[in-house]
Amino acid sequence: MARECNIDARGKFVRLVGGSVSVLAGIIAMLLIVAGILPENIFTIGSVIGMFAGGALGIYEGKSGWCVARAMGIRTPI
């Protein structure tokens, strides 16, 4: 099934910026864990993985113009 563009330019921009911020926050959190400032446990590591995965998905959606939620029929405001 071909992925058709289902978001406009504003939606692409919001997803690119949001994804970039999430990936950057994941990098900062990872560095804080490595430095010993944040505790190294399943919750912090899981949060870092989630920030990377969510950010990567946002960047992908912003670049491709295809939103997973909209493809499933969920109406998103942007």
URTA-V897971 format. One record per pair of residues at least 12 apart in sequence whose C-alpha atoms are under 6 Angstrom apart, sorted by sequence separation. I is the first residue (numbers start at 0). GAP is how many residues later the second one is. D is the distance in Angstrom with one decimal. If there is no record, write none. Layout:
# URTA-V897971
i=I gap=GAP d=D
i=I gap=GAP d=D
This chain:
# URTA-V897971
i=25 gap=22 d=5.0
i=25 gap=25 d=5.2
i=25 gap=26 d=5.8
i=22 gap=28 d=6.0
i=21 gap=29 d=5.4
i=22 gap=29 d=5.0
i=22 gap=32 d=5.0
i=21 gap=33 d=4.8
i=18 gap=36 d=3.7
i=18 gap=39 d=4.4
i=18 gap=40 d=5.0
i=15 gap=42 d=6.0
i=14 gap=43 d=5.0
i=15 gap=43 d=4.7
i=15 gap=46 d=4.8
i=14 gap=47 d=5.0
i=11 gap=50 d=4.1
i=11 gap=53 d=6.0
i=6 gap=58 d=5.6
i=4 gap=60 d=4.8
i=5 gap=60 d=5.3
i=4 gap=61 d=4.9
i=10 gap=67 d=5.1
